[in-house]
Amino acid sequence: MTAPATDLRQAALADPLRPAFHFTSPAGWLNDPNGVAQHDGVFHLFYQYNPLAAEHHRIRWGHAISTDLVRWHDRPIALSPSDGGPDADGCWSGVLVDDNGTPTIVYSGNSAATPTQTACVARSDTSLDRWQKEPGNPVIAAPPAGYNVTGFRDHCVWRENGAWRQLIGSGLHGRGGCAFLYESDDLIRWRELGPLIIGDASALPENDDAWPGTMWECVDFFRFTPDGTSAPPDARTHDPHLLIFSAWHEDVTRHSLIVRGTYRDDRFDAHAYQRLDLGGRHAYAPQTFADESGRRVLWSWMQEARPAQAQHAAGWSGAMAIPRRLWLDDTLTVRQEPVAELAMLREAPLAFEPHGAGFAASSVQAEAELSVDLPDAGAVQIDVFATDDEAEQTVITLRRSPSTIEVSVDRSRSSLDDNVDASPHRGEVPGAGATIDVRILLDHSSLEVFVDGIALTTRVYPTRADATGIRVEPSHGATVRDVKGWHLARAEARDRTPEPGAESHAASRHHDPRHRARSGT
């Protein structure tokens, strides 16, 4: 694989804020998950990657494999920009499909020579290590004629009724985001079928946490079957279909949303929108796949919340959120939880001790589970990455009102570094009963909270070595029925090294229309 320069890798390993059990690139820049799949029992994670610097520039496709979704092994870089080609300035996001035994990638080529990205294809042998680009790339050279688009990139591809179908994320000026639908017999020649769905950017205020944006990135489309497993879209069924997209607006990555609806006659009728993650942009660019058991597994990109200068100095940027299982409950709410395989990393139990009316422990690389009775007006405060003097702490609060449960994260004292993003997160937990279950994952600079299957993901950057405290404090009649946790083992190998023949050429500096947004600033 193309590996970062030795000093870049060493800087990344030396950073105390680098996650230990979340997937990260060896060093340099990582963003969207791509081509996620299980192939012959092996899990594949491709991802947007710049091995030369911690910045979004002239992106490649990194590649890693695993047999357990927890411990990953680097493979050679799958795709790199081709000088003079439709991807000369970057091989952007896409998917992996099996074309009658031939592993095939459909991805967005980025080139300063074209006004939008274009659809490209590459194929491999069964190793998934050696990829050949389609000589006729791009296979879709432009958006459909007659539409004034805000963007055109990212793909979802599936087999339906004997043909290939593809969605490409887009948006229409003056209206909202959309996804264009195509059909093909061979993944090369595509027929336009029009917009599958067009969003309404005027439906909510722009500052709303569920605003649908003006362009939809990273579209992902699938259905849940009556037995609870998931499958590709099929308009012949009456199964609930889900469209996931990331709302984008004027070079700013906003948040990801789920649309539940009905798929028929080449159109998708939306019934309900739901926030994918209450942490907004910190669980961005999601992509899902059905594993060999039919389980729907979600990947997403945990964007940074510290300035670009700090990312450069650290030698790395971006991590994947823990892969999660998605399911649809009886109320048709999408819920999620870490995949069961994460339990493989559990080591010594956290030593929770009585502390005031609650409990306390210490770790920055851990999993905690709580069961809480939360009456009306009851609340539980959970401090993490906390110092004893409270100079640094990130505060999770669960609070019940007569109508709902709200979960919030206060980052105002998460770091003594005034340059990091310390904005708060909050949202509602639908359908919660009297007792709620909470899971929390801590990994140095990442925080993932799951409250009855509703997720909130964010990033924090404590500066003090003693910011390791975990404190649980119930109030106003709330009761912590059970609290337990574990230190989690490191999953990243320290000896990630370049392979012979790794590419080392410097990248040209063409303007990248997503550079500012992808830098986290």
C-alpha angles and dihedrals in degrees: 000000000000102000130196120257112277093251091052091053092046091050090051093050091048094054109103089204095060111112116249104200102026118088115261131167115258086261137312122056130342128178135147122028109237137187094008110181149131112243121181090340095310123111117226126202118184117180145180106269142178108184094183102063143356092261137092102259137133091347126215130192110255117200136205134169135207140174094208109030088243110071115046134196123205120241129189117291106272103206133018130178116274115221109244092008131115088265096045092128099038148335099238132193127318147129142267120234135174110240101195092309097327115109106228132187122206110194144158117262114212119206133158086221093072129057093228136019118274135218115256136178134214130179135204141190117250092281090071085213101096116058130186120196119228107261090222095056129179097056090183109032102183144001117278113288118259098035123108098215132196092205142338120210149104125059146227115191130182143154116254129171093343097312139085118253128194138190121202119194117239145136139222122232111247094014118053146256122329144173121229117218124217136176131207142171096210110019088250108072111049130192119211115237098175130243114336088204137349120210128216113236090187094059094089136019114272091244093056114116089230097045106141096219131217098274130034116219128188098016114198123184130187144129140234118232126218092261091058098254123116133239142172118286116283120179091198091070131073091223119133109260125208129206117194121192141161116239113230130181130180097335093317122116106219116175143301125262137192122219118197116198153118123295117206140129092017091300135100118219110204117225101172142359123216133182109249093209130005090221092073115203093014090078098042137150095026122194126183138194138184111241123214091278093052093254112149108229122195127206125185140171119252102213119209124255098200125087123277090248091059091048091052091049092049092053095229142062133190136020137201120253113240109281108259138202114236125206139168115234129210091273090053091249115144111234132182142195136177112279112266091244090074088079087073088077096057113121129160116003117253110256101234110189130184111274120177106307091339144029140283138200138158133240142110094199106052153101122235130189126197134181111202134187104213117186124188109302089008119137142186123202118202117189117198133178083023133163119215091245091050092236087130123027140131112221124212114190129190115193132174123213124181090269107033151353117254124202119197139175120209111201096172091111098026092111140016086219104100092198098071125091107263099171116140130247128212142160146148130272108218123214098012118165130210091282120047130194121222130191123186128190119197121189113165097274102009129081125188121181125187118191112184088329097313111121133216117184127184146150128241132178115206113190101198123082090221093058090109104108126125114194128179117196123175121198143175094033099317117140129203102217096182137002127180139147149166140225107244124224123242111262102186116090113230095214099068101148139170121267122232113280095025113169115253107170117135118249125244118240107238116157112270113204092208096045097099094047094045093052090069093239 
